[in-house]
Structure formats: structure tokens, C-alpha cells
């Protein structure tokens, strides 16, 4: 029973690495771009070390579309926290509305029609 939650945990860890790889360098705009790319690729490798097993294990319980939807919801949550705490950016009401529309996809993807 708990094994179906393992992919969600792995996807969350993967997303934390992914978010730092994609957006962490924004605080270091004076660093040479080639250095930022190499560091980002290194972090992205760690992201894949969690992403691939998450999808492999997760496909035992979820369809590929369901896995992708779970991934997107986790991405929105992780990115929102990251942008507020790490980048010190404001979270605006229209971001929330947009994210809610994306989260509506969860209903349509997981609903048994």
C-alpha cells in the first residue's frame, strides 16, 4: 500500500533538484553562463536519479498521464515555495488562480469516466 506513495516522494525530491537546477542560478547573475550551465547540469543529473525511478515505480500504479499530472502539481507546489523563500518573489493572486486551473487537470485525469 505504501509503495504507491514512493513515486510521489521521489517526484518531490526530484522536483526540488529540478527547481534549483532551472532557477537557482537566478540569484547569481554575475556568474559566467558556462559555469551556471555546468552546475545546473550537475544538479539535473541528481534530479534524474530520482525522476527515472519515480516514473518506473509509479507506472505500476498510475498511467503515464496520471504520473505527468502528479509531476506538474508537485512542480507547482515546489516552485511556489522556492520562489517565495529562495528568490524572495511575491506570490500574486493571479498565480494562484492560474495554478488552480492547472490543478483542475487532476480531477479530469484521475476521474474514472
Phi and psi restraints in degrees (value plus and minus 20) as a CYANA .aco file:
   2 UNK   PHI     -91.4   -51.4
   2 UNK   PSI     -39.6     0.4
   3 UNK   PHI     -81.8   -41.8
   3 UNK   PSI     -48.7    -8.7
   4 UNK   PHI     -93.5   -53.5
   4 UNK   PSI     -35.4     4.6
   5 UNK   PHI    -107.8   -67.8
   5 UNK   PSI     -36.6     3.4
   6 UNK   PHI     -78.7   -38.7
   6 UNK   PSI     -64.4   -24.4
   7 UNK   PHI     -79.5   -39.5
   7 UNK   PSI     -55.8   -15.8
   8 UNK   PHI     -86.5   -46.5
   8 UNK   PSI     -62.2   -22.2
   9 UNK   PHI     -82.9   -42.9
   9 UNK   PSI     -66.7   -26.7
  10 UNK   PHI     -84.0   -44.0
  10 UNK   PSI     -59.0   -19.0
  11 UNK   PHI     -84.8   -44.8
  11 UNK   PSI     -56.0   -16.0
  12 UNK   PHI     -85.3   -45.3
  12 UNK   PSI     -66.9   -26.9
  13 UNK   PHI     -81.3   -41.3
  13 UNK   PSI     -64.3   -24.3
  14 UNK   PHI     -76.9   -36.9
  14 UNK   PSI     -63.9   -23.9
  15 UNK   PHI     -86.5   -46.5
  15 UNK   PSI     -53.6   -13.6
  16 UNK   PHI     -82.7   -42.7
  16 UNK   PSI     -67.3   -27.3
  17 UNK   PHI     -82.4   -42.4
  17 UNK   PSI     -64.8   -24.8
  18 UNK   PHI     -79.5   -39.5
  18 UNK   PSI     -64.2   -24.2
  19 UNK   PHI     -83.4   -43.4
  19 UNK   PSI     -61.9   -21.9
  20 UNK   PHI     -86.1   -46.1
  20 UNK   PSI     -58.4   -18.4
  21 UNK   PHI     -84.1   -44.1
  21 UNK   PSI     -62.2   -22.2
  22 UNK   PHI    -102.8   -62.8
  22 UNK   PSI     -54.2   -14.2
  23 UNK   PHI    -144.4  -104.4
  23 UNK   PSI     -32.7     7.3
  24 UNK   PHI     -81.4   -41.4
  24 UNK   PSI     -51.5   -11.5
  25 UNK   PHI     -89.8   -49.8
  25 UNK   PSI     -32.7     7.3
  26 UNK   PHI     -83.6   -43.6
  26 UNK   PSI     -39.7     0.3
  27 UNK   PHI    -102.7   -62.7
  27 UNK   PSI     -27.4    12.6
  28 UNK   PHI    -143.9  -103.9
  28 UNK   PSI      37.8    77.8
  29 UNK   PHI     -89.8   -49.8
  29 UNK   PSI     -35.9     4.1
  30 UNK   PHI    -108.8   -68.8
  30 UNK   PSI     -25.2    14.8
  31 UNK   PHI     -99.8   -59.8
  31 UNK   PSI     121.0   161.0
  32 UNK   PHI     -76.8   -36.8
  32 UNK   PSI     121.4   161.4
  33 UNK   PHI     -80.4   -40.4
  33 UNK   PSI     -58.6   -18.6
  34 UNK   PHI     -84.8   -44.8
  34 UNK   PSI     -53.7   -13.7
  35 UNK   PHI     -88.5   -48.5
  35 UNK   PSI     -63.6   -23.6
  36 UNK   PHI     -80.7   -40.7
  36 UNK   PSI     -61.7   -21.7
  37 UNK   PHI     -83.3   -43.3
  37 UNK   PSI     -66.4   -26.4
  38 UNK   PHI     -82.8   -42.8
  38 UNK   PSI     -63.1   -23.1
  39 UNK   PHI     -84.5   -44.5
  39 UNK   PSI     -63.5   -23.5
  40 UNK   PHI     -82.1   -42.1
  40 UNK   PSI     -62.5   -22.5
  41 UNK   PHI     -82.8   -42.8
  41 UNK   PSI     -57.9   -17.9
  42 UNK   PHI     -83.8   -43.8
  42 UNK   PSI     -64.0   -24.0
  43 UNK   PHI     -86.3   -46.3
  43 UNK   PSI     -59.7   -19.7
  44 UNK   PHI     -82.6   -42.6
  44 UNK   PSI     -53.4   -13.4
  45 UNK   PHI     -79.5   -39.5
  45 UNK   PSI     -63.8   -23.8
  46 UNK   PHI     -82.8   -42.8
  46 UNK   PSI     -57.8   -17.8
  47 UNK   PHI     -78.9   -38.9
  47 UNK   PSI     -64.9   -24.9
  48 UNK   PHI     -86.1   -46.1
  48 UNK   PSI     -50.3   -10.3
  49 UNK   PHI     -83.1   -43.1
  49 UNK   PSI     -42.3    -2.3
  50 UNK   PHI    -121.2   -81.2
  50 UNK   PSI     -55.2   -15.2
  51 UNK   PHI     -84.8   -44.8
  51 UNK   PSI     -68.3   -28.3
  52 UNK   PHI     -82.9   -42.9
  52 UNK   PSI     -69.1   -29.1
  53 UNK   PHI     -83.1   -43.1
  53 UNK   PSI     -55.1   -15.1
  54 UNK   PHI     -80.1   -40.1
  54 UNK   PSI     -64.6   -24.6
  55 UNK   PHI     -91.8   -51.8
  55 UNK   PSI     -57.5   -17.5
  56 UNK   PHI     -83.8   -43.8
  56 UNK   PSI     -69.0   -29.0
  57 UNK   PHI     -89.7   -49.7
  57 UNK   PSI     -62.2   -22.2
  58 UNK   PHI     -83.5   -43.5
  58 UNK   PSI     -49.6    -9.6
  59 UNK   PHI     -89.7   -49.7
  59 UNK   PSI     -31.5     8.5
  60 UNK   PHI     -90.7   -50.7
  60 UNK   PSI     -46.4    -6.4
  61 UNK   PHI    -135.2   -95.2
  61 UNK   PSI     -46.7    -6.7
  62 UNK   PHI    -146.3  -106.3
  62 UNK   PSI     133.6   173.6
  63 UNK   PHI     -94.4   -54.4
  63 UNK   PSI     146.7   186.7
  64 UNK   PHI     -81.1   -41.1
  64 UNK   PSI     -59.8   -19.8
  65 UNK   PHI     -84.3   -44.3
  65 UNK   PSI     -58.3   -18.3
  66 UNK   PHI     -87.5   -47.5
  66 UNK   PSI     -61.7   -21.7
  67 UNK   PHI     -80.3   -40.3
  67 UNK   PSI     -62.9   -22.9
  68 UNK   PHI     -84.8   -44.8
  68 UNK   PSI     -59.0   -19.0
  69 UNK   PHI     -85.8   -45.8
  69 UNK   PSI     -64.4   -24.4
  70 UNK   PHI     -77.7   -37.7
  70 UNK   PSI     -65.6   -25.6
  71 UNK   PHI     -76.2   -36.2
  71 UNK   PSI     -65.3   -25.3
  72 UNK   PHI     -86.8   -46.8
  72 UNK   PSI     -59.7   -19.7
  73 UNK   PHI     -85.1   -45.1
  73 UNK   PSI     -64.9   -24.9
  74 UNK   PHI     -80.4   -40.4
  74 UNK   PSI     -62.5   -22.5
  75 UNK   PHI     -78.5   -38.5
  75 UNK   PSI     -63.9   -23.9
  76 UNK   PHI     -83.0   -43.0
  76 UNK   PSI     -62.5   -22.5
  77 UNK   PHI     -87.2   -47.2
  77 UNK   PSI     -69.1   -29.1
  78 UNK   PHI     -81.8   -41.8
  78 UNK   PSI     -65.4   -25.4
  79 UNK   PHI     -83.5   -43.5
  79 UNK   PSI     -60.0   -20.0
  80 UNK   PHI     -80.9   -40.9
  80 UNK   PSI     -67.0   -27.0
  81 UNK   PHI     -83.6   -43.6
  81 UNK   PSI     -64.3   -24.3
  82 UNK   PHI     -79.9   -39.9
  82 UNK   PSI     -67.6   -27.6
  83 UNK   PHI     -86.0   -46.0
  83 UNK   PSI     -52.2   -12.2
  84 UNK   PHI     -97.4   -57.4
  84 UNK   PSI     -70.6   -30.6
  85 UNK   PHI    -100.9   -60.9
  85 UNK   PSI     -60.4   -20.4
  86 UNK   PHI    -111.7   -71.7
  86 UNK   PSI     -67.8   -27.8
  87 UNK   PHI    -106.7   -66.7
  87 UNK   PSI     -29.9    10.1
  88 UNK   PHI      39.1    79.1
  88 UNK   PSI      18.4    58.4
  89 UNK   PHI    -116.7   -76.7
  89 UNK   PSI     131.6   171.6
  90 UNK   PHI     -95.5   -55.5
  90 UNK   PSI     120.1   160.1
  91 UNK   PHI    -116.8   -76.8
  91 UNK   PSI      94.9   134.9
  92 UNK   PHI    -115.9   -75.9
  92 UNK   PSI     139.1   179.1
  93 UNK   PHI     -82.2   -42.2
  93 UNK   PSI     -56.1   -16.1
  94 UNK   PHI     -89.8   -49.8
  94 UNK   PSI     -45.7    -5.7
  95 UNK   PHI     -84.7   -44.7
  95 UNK   PSI     -64.9   -24.9
  96 UNK   PHI     -80.1   -40.1
  96 UNK   PSI     -64.8   -24.8
  97 UNK   PHI     -81.2   -41.2
  97 UNK   PSI     -65.6   -25.6
  98 UNK   PHI     -81.9   -41.9
  98 UNK   PSI     -63.5   -23.5
  99 UNK   PHI     -83.9   -43.9
  99 UNK   PSI     -57.5   -17.5
 100 UNK   PHI     -83.3   -43.3
 100 UNK   PSI     -58.2   -18.2
 101 UNK   PHI     -84.0   -44.0
 101 UNK   PSI     -59.2   -19.2
 102 UNK   PHI     -87.6   -47.6
 102 UNK   PSI     -60.1   -20.1
 103 UNK   PHI     -86.3   -46.3
 103 UNK   PSI     -45.8    -5.8
 104 UNK   PHI     -77.3   -37.3
 104 UNK   PSI     -47.2    -7.2
 105 UNK   PHI     -78.7   -38.7
 105 UNK   PSI     -51.5   -11.5
 106 UNK   PHI     -77.4   -37.4
 106 UNK   PSI     -64.7   -24.7
 107 UNK   PHI     -78.8   -38.8
 107 UNK   PSI     -68.3   -28.3
 108 UNK   PHI     -90.6   -50.6
 108 UNK   PSI     -54.7   -14.7
 109 UNK   PHI     -93.9   -53.9
 109 UNK   PSI     -59.9   -19.9
 110 UNK   PHI    -112.0   -72.0
 110 UNK   PSI     -32.9     7.1
 111 UNK   PHI     -87.0   -47.0
 111 UNK   PSI     111.9   151.9
 112 UNK   PHI    -104.0   -64.0
 112 UNK   PSI      87.8   127.8
